[in-house]
Amino acid sequence: MSSPAFRPFSAPCASALLAALALTACADERSGYPSLAPRPVEREVLKADPVPPAPDSTPAPLPASADVSAVVAQAEEADAAFRAALAKDGAGIAAGLRQEAGSDAWIAAQQSYSSLDSSRAAVADALAELDRRREAAVTAGNVAAADAITEAAVRLQATYDAERAALDALMLSGS
């Protein structure tokens, strides 16, 4: 009786083994494939100066001459323009939103609503500017200026939130 470890090879197994051995004989150290090492031109490129970093894409702050009250005044002007546009177009937007979705009136109302919503960006930009200025004041150790900027930012945040609430109410009245 023979043990399973000493079984003779079967014909398919033996032929597969011989084929594998024959293929290894075809492998040659002198292949015609190019090297994957960097070519001389590529070495020169690797030595070149790195690409300069992209310029900072943050918005430029308001000029230093514009103090906090000027930032707040600009935001209040933008809020007044928002309120005027809301008073002018609000009823038409609400009426258009009540129309069948996809109708011309509904699409026009959506576009007007989007335009009104994007007009709030000026107040958001003013809030961001006040935040940058408050951070600079805190970094400089100017607590009084930081407190004044924080107070102005709280007022502008209330304005921003009121605009958002007006748009939400407009959307609900169109439903």
Secondary structure, 3 states (H helix, E strand, C coil): CCCHHHCCCCHHHHHHHHHHHHHHHHCCCCCCCCCCCCCHHHHHHHHCCCCCCCCCCCCCCCCCCCCHHHHHHHHHHHHHHHHHHHHHHHHHHHHHHCCCCCCHHHHHHHHHHHHHHHCCHHHHHHHHHHHHHHHHHHHHCCHHHHHHHHHHHHHHHHHHHHHHHHHHHHHHHCC
